[in-house]
Amino acid sequence: MNQTKTILITGVSSGFGQALAETALAAGHKVIGTVRQASAARAFETHASGNAYARQLDLTDTPAIANVVEDIETALGPVDVLVNNAGYGHEGILEESPTEEMRRQFEVNVFGAVEMIQALLPFFRKRRAGHIINITSMGGFITMPGIAYYCGSKFALEGISDTLSKELAPFNIHVTAVAPGSFRTDWAGRSMRRSPRQIADYDALFDPVRQARLEKSGQQLGDPEKAAKAMLEIIECDTPPAHLLLGSDALTLVRGRLSDMSQQMDTWESLTVSTDG
């Protein structure tokens, strides 16, 4: 195994964050996890490995983020890897979903992740080392009715990650956007915020989508433990990828999306190039 690392993971109470923390601790790494509840912080630190440390943090509390990161670097660092895992899903037809829900979605999924990165980057740059992993989603490439705000947040994080990888390359800092497909996490269950249905015109389109998502919750193809092992592999890799899809469903759907885009570009090529001076 490569040398042990200090890994900072946001949101270790459930889902990918919990699975990755367990896998990393089992491999001998030191894990610092952020949680929102004090009780969850105490529970995380009782891990038998003795290598689990917790900090209470709400990613919508901007001033707290910089303070917590500085405390971590001083007391527990240096941090080698930041995993921006904390996030949630919003489901709702756009016309029916208040923009306040969109603001909250972006506050956690995008702004929280970016502020964690900004807080850690001075330390990474000084050391000319570091790895940032942003958990995005296949919803950062493909879309489906009823998750416009969620997909918008993940498209944003994909674009930010890709840009950031170019900005940080001169400093030997790696950035990987990890885009999972459907996994057996709480994403479609208790973690999901759902806007109430109001407009009957959307019933035929959306009701079957919502029903299918509820029925499949907990039965998805993806295994979070296997996802954690895959993420640990790129954490331990000297040349990690800038993008990594997780799950055969993500691979199939994203390849289909790229193929459709390529076909549309070919179809409209003459109009596209007609605007050149």
C-alpha positions as CSV (number, residue, x, y, z in Angstrom):
1,M,0.0,0.0,0.0
2,N,1.1,3.6,-0.6
3,Q,2.0,5.8,2.4
4,T,-0.8,6.6,4.7
5,K,-2.6,9.8,4.2
6,T,-4.7,12.3,6.2
7,I,-8.1,12.5,4.4
8,L,-10.7,15.2,5.2
9,I,-14.2,14.0,4.2
10,T,-17.3,16.2,4.5
11,G,-20.5,14.4,5.6
12,V,-19.3,11.1,7.1
13,S,-22.6,10.3,8.8
14,S,-24.1,8.4,5.9
15,G,-23.8,7.4,2.2
16,F,-20.5,7.6,0.3
17,G,-18.9,9.7,3.1
18,Q,-19.5,7.0,5.7
19,A,-18.5,4.2,3.3
20,L,-15.3,6.0,2.3
21,A,-14.4,6.8,5.9
22,E,-14.7,3.2,6.9
23,T,-12.7,1.9,3.9
24,A,-9.9,4.5,4.4
25,L,-9.7,3.8,8.1
26,A,-9.5,0.0,7.5
27,A,-6.6,0.7,5.1
28,G,-4.7,2.6,7.8
29,H,-5.4,6.1,6.7
30,K,-6.2,9.0,9.1
31,V,-9.7,10.3,8.5
32,I,-11.2,13.6,9.6
33,G,-14.9,13.7,9.1
34,T,-17.3,16.7,9.2
35,V,-20.8,16.1,10.6
36,R,-23.6,18.5,11.5
37,Q,-24.5,17.0,14.9
38,A,-22.4,16.8,18.0
39,S,-23.7,13.3,18.8
40,A,-22.5,12.2,15.3
41,A,-19.0,13.7,15.9
42,R,-18.7,11.8,19.2
43,A,-19.9,8.5,17.6
44,F,-17.4,8.9,14.7
45,E,-14.4,9.4,17.1
46,T,-15.1,6.1,18.9
47,H,-14.0,4.2,15.8
48,A,-11.8,1.2,16.9
49,S,-8.9,2.3,14.6
50,G,-8.1,5.3,16.8
51,N,-7.6,7.2,13.6
52,A,-11.0,8.8,13.3
53,Y,-11.4,12.5,14.1
54,A,-14.5,14.6,13.8
55,R,-15.4,18.3,13.5
56,Q,-18.9,19.7,13.7
57,L,-19.7,21.8,10.6
58,D,-22.7,23.0,8.7
59,L,-21.6,23.8,5.1
60,T,-24.1,26.7,5.0
61,D,-22.1,28.5,7.7
62,T,-19.5,30.2,5.6
63,P,-17.4,31.8,8.4
64,A,-17.2,28.5,10.3
65,I,-15.7,26.7,7.3
66,A,-12.5,28.7,7.3
67,N,-12.2,28.4,11.1
68,V,-12.7,24.6,11.1
69,V,-10.3,24.0,8.3
70,E,-7.6,26.1,10.0
71,D,-8.2,24.2,13.2
72,I,-7.9,20.9,11.4
73,E,-4.6,21.9,9.7
74,T,-3.2,23.1,13.0
75,A,-4.4,20.3,15.3
76,L,-4.6,17.3,13.0
77,G,-2.9,18.2,9.7
78,P,-1.4,18.4,7.3
79,V,-4.4,17.3,5.2
80,D,-3.4,15.3,2.0
81,V,-6.8,14.8,0.5
82,L,-10.1,16.8,0.6
83,V,-13.2,14.8,-0.3
84,N,-16.2,17.1,-0.8
85,N,-18.9,14.5,-0.3
86,A,-21.6,16.4,1.7
87,G,-24.7,17.2,-0.3
88,Y,-28.3,16.2,-0.9
89,G,-30.9,15.8,-3.7
90,H,-33.9,18.0,-4.5
91,E,-36.8,16.6,-6.4
92,G,-39.5,18.7,-8.0
93,I,-40.8,20.0,-11.3
94,L,-39.1,23.3,-11.9
95,E,-42.4,25.3,-12.3
96,E,-43.5,23.9,-9.0
97,S,-40.2,24.4,-7.0
98,P,-39.5,27.6,-5.2
99,T,-36.2,29.2,-6.1
100,E,-35.5,29.2,-2.4
101,E,-35.0,25.4,-2.8
102,M,-32.6,26.0,-5.6
103,R,-30.6,28.5,-3.5
104,R,-30.4,26.0,-0.6
105,Q,-29.4,23.2,-3.1
106,F,-26.5,25.3,-4.5
107,E,-25.5,26.6,-1.0
108,V,-24.7,23.1,0.1
109,N,-23.8,21.2,-3.1
110,V,-21.7,24.0,-4.7
111,F,-20.9,26.9,-2.4
112,G,-20.1,24.6,0.6
113,A,-17.7,22.6,-1.6
114,V,-16.0,25.6,-3.1
115,E,-15.6,27.3,0.3
116,M,-13.9,24.1,1.7
117,I,-11.6,24.1,-1.3
118,Q,-10.8,27.8,-0.8
119,A,-10.0,27.3,2.8
120,L,-7.6,24.4,2.2
121,L,-5.9,25.7,-1.0
122,P,-3.4,28.0,0.8
123,F,-2.1,24.9,2.7
124,F,-2.0,22.7,-0.4
125,R,-0.2,25.4,-2.5
126,K,2.4,26.0,0.2
127,R,3.2,22.3,0.3
128,R,2.9,21.9,-3.5
129,A,0.8,18.8,-2.9
130,G,-2.8,17.8,-2.4
131,H,-5.7,16.1,-3.9
132,I,-9.3,17.4,-4.1
133,I,-12.1,14.9,-4.8
134,N,-15.5,16.4,-5.6
135,I,-18.4,14.0,-5.5
136,T,-20.6,15.1,-8.3
137,S,-23.1,12.7,-10.1
138,M,-24.0,11.3,-13.4
139,G,-26.6,14.1,-13.0
140,G,-23.7,16.4,-13.8
141,F,-23.8,15.1,-17.3
142,I,-27.3,13.7,-17.9
143,T,-30.7,15.0,-16.9
144,M,-34.2,13.7,-16.3
145,P,-37.5,15.4,-15.4
146,G,-37.9,16.6,-11.8
147,I,-34.3,17.1,-10.7
148,A,-33.4,20.4,-12.4
149,Y,-32.0,22.1,-9.3
150,Y,-29.9,19.0,-8.3
151,C,-28.6,18.5,-11.9
152,G,-27.8,22.2,-12.1
153,S,-25.8,22.0,-8.9
154,K,-23.8,19.0,-10.1
155,F,-23.2,20.5,-13.6
156,A,-21.8,23.5,-11.8
157,L,-19.5,21.4,-9.6
158,E,-18.3,19.4,-12.7
159,G,-17.4,22.7,-14.5
160,I,-15.7,24.1,-11.4
161,S,-13.7,20.9,-10.9
162,D,-12.6,20.8,-14.5
163,T,-11.5,24.4,-14.4
164,L,-9.8,24.0,-11.0
165,S,-7.8,21.0,-12.3
166,K,-6.2,23.3,-14.9
167,E,-5.5,26.1,-12.3
168,L,-3.9,23.8,-9.8
169,A,-1.8,21.6,-12.2
170,P,1.3,23.8,-11.8
171,F,1.3,23.2,-8.1
172,N,1.1,19.4,-8.2
173,I,-2.4,19.5,-6.8
174,H,-4.8,17.0,-8.3
175,V,-8.6,17.5,-8.8
176,T,-10.9,14.6,-9.5
177,A,-14.7,14.8,-10.1
178,V,-16.2,11.5,-9.1
179,A,-19.7,11.0,-10.7
180,P,-21.6,8.1,-9.3
181,G,-24.7,6.6,-10.9
182,S,-27.5,5.0,-8.8
183,F,-26.2,3.6,-5.5
184,R,-27.8,2.2,-2.4
185,T,-27.4,5.4,-0.3
186,D,-30.0,7.7,1.3
187,W,-30.0,10.0,-1.7
188,A,-33.5,9.1,-2.8
189,G,-34.7,8.3,0.7
190,R,-34.5,10.5,3.8
191,S,-31.8,12.8,2.3
192,M,-34.1,13.9,-0.5
193,R,-36.1,17.1,-0.3
194,R,-39.2,17.0,-2.4
195,S,-41.3,20.0,-3.5
196,P,-45.1,19.3,-3.4
197,R,-47.0,18.5,-6.6
198,Q,-49.5,21.2,-7.7
199,I,-49.9,21.3,-11.5
200,A,-51.9,18.4,-13.1
201,D,-50.3,19.0,-16.5
202,Y,-47.1,17.4,-15.3
203,D,-48.7,14.3,-13.7
204,A,-48.3,11.9,-16.7
205,L,-44.7,12.9,-17.2
206,F,-43.5,13.1,-13.6
207,D,-45.6,10.9,-11.3
208,P,-44.1,7.6,-12.8
209,V,-40.6,9.0,-12.4
210,R,-41.2,9.9,-8.7
211,Q,-42.8,6.5,-8.0
212,A,-40.0,4.6,-9.7
213,R,-37.4,6.5,-7.7
214,L,-39.2,5.8,-4.4
215,E,-39.6,2.1,-5.3
216,K,-36.0,1.6,-6.3
217,S,-34.6,3.4,-3.2
218,G,-32.4,0.9,-1.4
219,Q,-32.5,-1.5,-4.4
220,Q,-30.1,0.4,-6.7
221,L,-27.4,-1.4,-8.6
222,G,-24.4,0.4,-7.0
223,D,-22.7,-0.8,-3.9
224,P,-21.4,2.1,-1.7
225,E,-18.6,-0.1,-0.3
226,K,-17.3,-0.8,-3.8
227,A,-17.6,2.9,-4.7
228,A,-15.5,3.6,-1.6
229,K,-12.8,1.1,-2.7
230,A,-12.7,2.7,-6.1
231,M,-12.3,6.2,-4.6
232,L,-9.6,4.9,-2.3
233,E,-7.8,3.5,-5.3
234,I,-7.6,7.0,-6.9
235,I,-6.6,8.5,-3.5
236,E,-3.7,6.1,-3.4
237,C,-2.8,6.8,-7.1
238,D,0.0,9.2,-8.0
239,T,-1.7,10.2,-11.3
240,P,-5.5,10.3,-10.5
241,P,-8.0,11.0,-13.3
242,A,-9.7,14.4,-13.6
243,H,-13.1,12.6,-14.0
244,L,-14.3,9.2,-12.9
245,L,-17.7,7.7,-13.4
246,L,-18.9,5.1,-11.0
247,G,-21.4,2.5,-12.0
248,S,-22.3,0.8,-15.3
249,D,-25.5,2.8,-15.4
250,A,-23.6,6.0,-15.3
251,L,-21.2,4.8,-18.0
252,T,-24.1,3.8,-20.3
253,L,-26.2,6.9,-19.8
254,V,-23.3,9.4,-20.1
255,R,-22.0,7.7,-23.2
256,G,-25.5,7.9,-24.6
257,R,-25.7,11.6,-23.8
258,L,-22.3,12.3,-25.4
259,S,-23.4,10.4,-28.5
260,D,-26.6,12.4,-28.8
261,M,-24.7,15.6,-28.4
262,S,-22.3,14.6,-31.1
263,Q,-25.2,13.7,-33.4
264,Q,-26.8,17.1,-32.8
265,M,-23.6,18.9,-33.5
266,D,-23.3,17.1,-36.8
267,T,-26.9,17.8,-37.7
268,W,-26.6,21.5,-37.0
269,E,-23.0,22.0,-38.1
270,S,-23.7,24.2,-41.1
271,L,-25.7,26.6,-38.9
272,T,-23.1,26.5,-36.2
273,V,-20.2,27.6,-38.5
274,S,-22.4,30.1,-40.4
275,T,-21.8,32.7,-37.7
276,D,-18.0,33.0,-38.3
277,G,-17.0,36.4,-39.6
